[in-house]
Amino acid sequence: PAAAGPGGEVDEGVAAARTKAERFAKRGKRAYKAKQWEDAIVAFELAYDTHPEPRYLFNIGRAHEKSGDLHAAMEFVLRYVTQVEDEAEKEDGKEVYDILAARLRKTSGEVRLWSDPPNAVVEFVGEGGTFRGRTPLHRWLSAGTWRLTVGKTGLTPHKSDVAVGVGESVELRVTLSPAGEG
């Protein structure tokens, strides 16, 4: 159905976006049922980008969970919880988030990273994969040793190994120096 404006008129643009988003969501559901997690994630992301409804964020989170990326699952479920208006759905989302966090604590450690200056590019490389982001960064990483690189244009990159233990919390503060300074 088309969306009605304040005077009862139909907003065809919103209706078209909703219809297109539903088509992407159907593709996402088919991929999810076929256990094609990456295809499901992409289809649900396209649905959300086309017509931002919180339920698509929840679907993206569940597909990330099935793919094994619990951290990404938590990020999308948390976005869902902050956007959904129905209190019962919000509570359900919080419960899913808590379950995901409990699962992560059994195999992973929590890493918090700050840099001076902020907004530096971060890369963690380890057996669990490669994760990128920007400072300040809060991420759960699977237990093990990770190669950390923090950099910003015009500054000397920081490189170090970071050991992450199951259930541990690691806090790191990195100061980047102008290139050429030792």
Buried (B, 14 or more C-beta within 10 A) or exposed (E): EBEEEEEEEEEEEBBEBBEBBBEBBEBBBEBBEEEBBEBBBBBBBBBBEBBEBBBBBBBBBBBBBBBEBBBBBBBBBBBBBEBBEEEEBBEBBBEBBEBBBEBBBEBBBBBBBBBEEEEBBBBBEBEBEEBEBBBBBEBBBBBBEBEBBBBBEEBBBBEEEBEBEEEEEBEBEBEBEEEEEE
